[in-house]
Amino acid sequence: MQNIDLHNHSRISDGLLTPTELVALAAKNGVTTLALTDHDDVEGLAEARTAAAAVGIRLINGVEISVTWGNHTLHILGLNIDSLQADLVNGLQSVRQGRLERAQRISDELAKGGIEGALAGALRYAGNPNIVARPHFARYLVEQGVARDVPAVFKRFLVKGKMGYVKHRWADLGDAVAWIRAAGGVPVLAHPGRYEVGRASMDNLIDEFVAAGGQGLEVVTGSHTREQVERFAAHAAKRQLYASRGSDYHGPGESYFEPGKIPPLPLQCMPVWTAWGETQIQ
């Protein structure tokens, strides 16, 4: 039986482990096929591939692209991509540039509230200076003693209506899907249960995603409840979409599940890994 986990982060984006450490943990947990899906960057894939070959894990090239849809920020996974394809490379570069601009604005907003040096502090937690994300700011604020842990920082400082929140325009949904398709990958809507939209809006979102060329939904993921797993399995079946399974692992103390420890896909699902030759379900 295969144990396939297609959503994981390393220090190249906002994870706590290096790609090598992430692969070692996945191997310990019995993962047979692993995707590294860092936010808006693919720089960790070469290291992860070397580590995976050493322990007998199949590595799937992945990325998680930040997208703006209406007033919502979404994430689109690109699975089994050609990470060197020009459209994807250029698109990710544009998103990363926006990330750096947002990071400066977050730091400026925190400074107005009396928290100085936040960008420099966040950069100390970033394994990749091109990807400075809100978790890096959160870890710095925990270090400064303004909140007890990362979730508390988000609630108090980094969400809409709080001092460290800034509105930002990410990639367009259609562009992100097009970059992934151009790179030969499968676009998957990540953790749809996390988006604060009503059921009618969720139908509209999935329909727009499919119309743009989207091919899959992340049905099983660390933040989904059992009811959400069943609901998004039904969405996938209704539209004949692939279903994906991924822990969305970021690191010790910051994730619901370690790699490979999430539940299996519902039996009625069409697993996304069948698109590239994996056939057994886990």
Buried (B, 14 or more C-beta within 10 A) or exposed (E): EBBBBBBBBBBBBBBBBBBBBBBBBBBEBBBBBBBBBBBBBBBBBEBBBEBBEEBEBBBBBBBBBBBBBEEEBBBBBBBBBBBEBEBBBEBBEEBBEBBBEBBEBBBEBBBEEEBEEBBEBBBEBBBBEBBBBBBBBBBBBBEBEBBEEBEBBBEBBBEEEBBBBBEBEBBEBBBBBBBBBBBBBBBBBBBBBBBEBEEEBBEBBBEBBBEBBBBBBBBBBBBBEEEBBBBBBBBBBEBEBBBBBBBBBBBEEBBBBBBBBBBBBBEEBBBBBEBBEBEEBB
